[in-house]
Amino acid sequence: MSPVQYLDSIAEKFGEHIALDDGEIAVSYSELAVAVQAMSVALANMDPTPGSSVALCANYCHEYLVTVLAVQAAGKKLLPLSTHASTEELASVVNSALPTIIVVDDTGSALIPCDEDFKIRFSQFPGLVHTYRGEEMPSPESRETFTLPQPAQATDQS
């Protein structure tokens, strides 16, 4: 069972129980599941390529966890970046890894100067959740999976 499948099963059983409490915001299991699903749909809409990289440059908070789970749900690879690194260090990593999406908070956004079309900001999360609340979203199992072509098997001709 994947972490996202586990979250969905917990949300079914304990929906209104608090899953995350970061002091200012308390998030129920149901809200967390909706946020993860909404973010995974947003990631897939921005870049439908399975296995592509998503960079995450932000301080730890509930949105950070939502992003980590959503990247998994969308079938993408996570590239975590430290907000303690310099702009030059981050530019080197980003230019080497070439993520197709960069998820940032205000700190991460200031550290990674790039075209805004590549960024999803934590400040956009409430809008994502509101947009997808109550909507039937595809489960990760229903998405097309990406597999590399396998080399042809050599036949033994002895």
Sine and cosine of phi, psi and omega as CSV:
sin_phi,cos_phi,sin_psi,cos_psi,sin_omega,cos_omega
0.00,0.00,0.78,-0.62,0.01,-1.00
-0.97,0.26,0.31,-0.95,0.06,-1.00
-0.84,0.54,-0.59,0.81,-0.01,-1.00
-0.94,0.33,-0.65,0.76,0.06,-1.00
-0.89,0.45,-0.64,0.77,0.04,-1.00
-0.89,0.45,-0.70,0.72,0.04,-1.00
-0.86,0.51,-0.69,0.72,0.01,-1.00
-0.88,0.47,-0.66,0.75,0.01,-1.00
-0.93,0.37,-0.62,0.79,0.05,-1.00
-0.92,0.39,-0.64,0.77,0.01,-1.00
-0.89,0.45,-0.58,0.81,0.05,-1.00
-0.90,0.43,-0.67,0.75,-0.07,-1.00
-0.99,0.14,-0.64,0.77,-0.14,-0.99
-0.80,-0.60,0.60,0.80,-0.13,-0.99
-0.65,0.76,-0.77,0.64,-0.10,-1.00
-1.00,-0.03,-0.04,1.00,0.10,-1.00
-0.94,0.35,0.49,-0.87,-0.04,-1.00
-0.97,0.24,0.82,-0.57,0.03,-1.00
-1.00,-0.08,-0.65,0.76,-0.03,-1.00
-0.72,-0.70,0.69,-0.72,0.07,-1.00
-0.69,-0.73,0.98,-0.20,-0.03,-1.00
-0.98,-0.21,0.48,0.87,0.07,-1.00
1.00,-0.10,-0.88,0.48,-0.03,-1.00
-1.00,0.03,-0.50,0.87,-0.10,-0.99
-0.76,-0.65,0.74,-0.68,0.12,-0.99
-0.93,-0.36,0.77,-0.64,-0.07,-1.00
-0.88,-0.48,0.81,-0.59,0.03,-1.00
-0.98,0.20,0.23,-0.97,0.05,-1.00
-0.88,0.48,-0.63,0.78,0.03,-1.00
-0.90,0.44,-0.71,0.70,0.02,-1.00
-0.90,0.45,-0.64,0.77,0.03,-1.00
-0.89,0.45,-0.70,0.72,0.01,-1.00
-0.89,0.46,-0.67,0.74,0.02,-1.00
-0.91,0.42,-0.68,0.73,-0.01,-1.00
-0.89,0.45,-0.68,0.73,0.02,-1.00
-0.90,0.44,-0.71,0.70,0.01,-1.00
-0.89,0.46,-0.70,0.72,-0.01,-1.00
-0.89,0.46,-0.69,0.72,0.00,-1.00
-0.92,0.39,-0.62,0.79,0.01,-1.00
-0.91,0.41,-0.60,0.80,0.06,-1.00
-0.91,0.41,-0.67,0.74,0.03,-1.00
-0.88,0.47,-0.67,0.74,0.03,-1.00
-0.89,0.45,-0.70,0.71,0.00,-1.00
-0.91,0.40,-0.55,0.83,0.03,-1.00
-0.95,0.31,-0.60,0.80,0.02,-1.00
-0.94,0.34,-0.62,0.78,0.01,-1.00
-0.54,-0.84,0.98,-0.20,-0.05,-1.00
-0.97,0.24,0.00,1.00,-0.03,-1.00
-0.96,0.30,0.90,-0.43,0.05,-1.00
-0.90,0.43,0.63,-0.78,0.05,-1.00
0.99,0.11,-0.01,1.00,0.04,-1.00
-0.94,0.35,0.31,-0.95,-0.07,-1.00
-1.00,-0.06,0.63,-0.78,0.09,-1.00
-0.85,-0.53,0.87,-0.49,0.04,-1.00
-1.00,0.08,0.56,-0.83,0.03,-1.00
-0.75,-0.66,0.92,-0.39,0.02,-1.00
-0.82,-0.58,0.99,-0.15,-0.07,-1.00
-0.30,-0.95,0.30,-0.95,0.13,-0.99
-0.98,0.21,0.42,-0.91,-0.04,-1.00
-0.94,0.35,0.77,-0.64,0.04,-1.00
-0.23,-0.97,-0.09,-1.00,-0.05,-1.00
-0.91,0.41,-0.53,0.85,0.04,-1.00
-0.91,0.42,-0.53,0.85,0.05,-1.00
-0.88,0.47,-0.74,0.67,0.02,-1.00
-0.90,0.44,-0.66,0.75,0.04,-1.00
-0.85,0.53,-0.69,0.72,-0.02,-1.00
-0.90,0.43,-0.71,0.71,0.00,-1.00
-0.85,0.52,-0.74,0.67,0.01,-1.00
-0.92,0.39,-0.62,0.79,-0.01,-1.00
-0.92,0.38,-0.60,0.80,0.04,-1.00
-0.88,0.47,-0.68,0.73,0.05,-1.00
-0.90,0.45,-0.71,0.71,-0.03,-1.00
-0.89,0.45,-0.53,0.85,-0.02,-1.00
-0.99,0.11,-0.04,1.00,0.01,-1.00
0.96,0.29,0.55,0.84,-0.04,-1.00
-0.91,-0.42,0.17,-0.99,0.03,-1.00
-0.98,-0.18,0.67,-0.74,0.00,-1.00
-1.00,-0.05,0.73,-0.68,0.12,-0.99
-0.88,-0.47,1.00,-0.03,0.00,-1.00
-0.97,0.25,0.72,-0.70,0.00,-1.00
-0.85,-0.52,0.63,-0.77,-0.04,-1.00
-0.99,0.12,0.70,-0.72,0.09,-1.00
-0.97,0.22,-0.05,1.00,0.05,-1.00
-1.00,-0.06,-0.09,1.00,0.03,-1.00
-0.99,0.15,0.31,-0.95,0.05,-1.00
-0.99,0.12,0.27,-0.96,0.04,-1.00
-0.86,0.52,-0.63,0.77,-0.01,-1.00
-0.92,0.40,-0.68,0.73,0.03,-1.00
-0.89,0.46,-0.70,0.71,0.01,-1.00
-0.91,0.41,-0.62,0.78,0.03,-1.00
-0.88,0.48,-0.64,0.77,0.02,-1.00
-0.89,0.46,-0.71,0.71,-0.01,-1.00
-0.92,0.39,-0.71,0.70,-0.02,-1.00
-0.89,0.45,-0.67,0.74,0.00,-1.00
-0.93,0.37,-0.46,0.89,0.05,-1.00
-0.98,0.18,-0.69,0.73,-0.09,-1.00
-0.99,0.12,-0.46,0.89,-0.02,-1.00
0.77,0.64,0.86,0.52,0.08,-1.00
-0.91,0.42,0.51,-0.86,0.00,-1.00
-1.00,0.01,-0.28,0.96,0.02,-1.00
-0.65,-0.76,0.61,-0.80,0.07,-1.00
-0.81,-0.59,0.86,-0.50,0.01,-1.00
-0.99,-0.17,0.77,-0.63,-0.14,-0.99
-0.64,-0.77,0.43,-0.90,0.28,-0.96
-0.99,-0.16,-0.17,-0.99,-0.01,-1.00
-0.88,0.47,-0.63,0.77,0.00,-1.00
-0.90,0.44,-0.76,0.65,0.00,-1.00
-0.89,0.45,-0.60,0.80,0.00,-1.00
-0.89,0.46,-0.64,0.77,0.02,-1.00
-0.93,0.37,-0.50,0.87,-0.03,-1.00
-0.99,0.15,-0.40,0.92,-0.07,-1.00
-0.87,-0.49,1.00,-0.03,0.04,-1.00
-0.99,0.16,0.95,-0.31,0.04,-1.00
-0.52,-0.85,0.09,-1.00,0.03,-1.00
-0.85,0.53,0.75,-0.66,-0.04,-1.00
-0.89,0.46,-0.35,0.94,0.02,-1.00
-0.91,0.41,-0.33,0.94,0.01,-1.00
-1.00,0.03,-0.19,0.98,-0.13,-0.99
-0.98,-0.20,0.60,-0.80,0.28,-0.96
-0.88,-0.48,0.83,-0.56,-0.03,-1.00
-0.99,-0.10,0.56,-0.83,0.07,-1.00
-0.82,0.57,-0.52,0.85,-0.01,-1.00
-0.90,0.43,-0.27,0.96,0.03,-1.00
-1.00,0.07,-0.22,0.98,-0.10,-1.00
-0.85,0.52,-0.71,0.70,0.01,-1.00
-0.85,0.53,-0.60,0.80,0.04,-1.00
-0.91,0.41,-0.62,0.78,0.04,-1.00
-0.88,0.47,-0.74,0.68,-0.03,-1.00
-0.89,0.45,-0.69,0.72,0.01,-1.00
-0.88,0.47,-0.66,0.75,-0.01,-1.00
-0.88,0.48,-0.67,0.74,-0.12,-0.99
-0.99,-0.17,-0.03,1.00,0.00,-1.00
-0.88,0.48,0.79,-0.61,0.03,-1.00
0.99,0.13,-0.07,1.00,0.02,-1.00
-1.00,0.07,0.54,-0.84,0.09,-1.00
-0.99,0.11,0.90,-0.43,-0.02,-1.00
-0.95,-0.32,0.49,-0.87,-0.01,-1.00
-0.91,0.42,0.62,-0.78,0.06,-1.00
-0.98,0.18,0.37,-0.93,0.01,-1.00
-0.84,0.54,-0.52,0.86,-0.03,-1.00
-0.93,0.37,-0.44,0.90,-0.05,-1.00
-1.00,0.09,-0.18,0.98,0.02,-1.00
-0.97,0.23,0.47,-0.88,0.04,-1.00
-0.93,0.38,0.72,-0.69,0.02,-1.00
-0.99,-0.11,0.51,-0.86,-0.04,-1.00
-0.98,-0.19,0.83,-0.56,0.07,-1.00
-0.74,-0.67,0.63,-0.78,0.04,-1.00
-0.96,0.26,0.57,-0.82,0.06,-1.00
-0.89,0.45,0.64,-0.77,0.00,-1.00
-1.00,-0.03,0.62,-0.78,0.04,-1.00
-0.90,0.45,0.52,-0.86,0.01,-1.00
-0.90,0.44,0.65,-0.76,0.01,-1.00
-0.96,0.28,0.75,-0.66,0.08,-1.00
-0.96,0.27,0.72,-0.70,0.02,-1.00
-1.00,-0.06,0.61,-0.79,0.00,-1.00
-0.99,0.17,0.92,-0.40,-0.05,-1.00
-0.94,-0.35,0.68,0.74,0.00,-1.00
-1.00,0.02,0.00,0.00,0.00,0.00
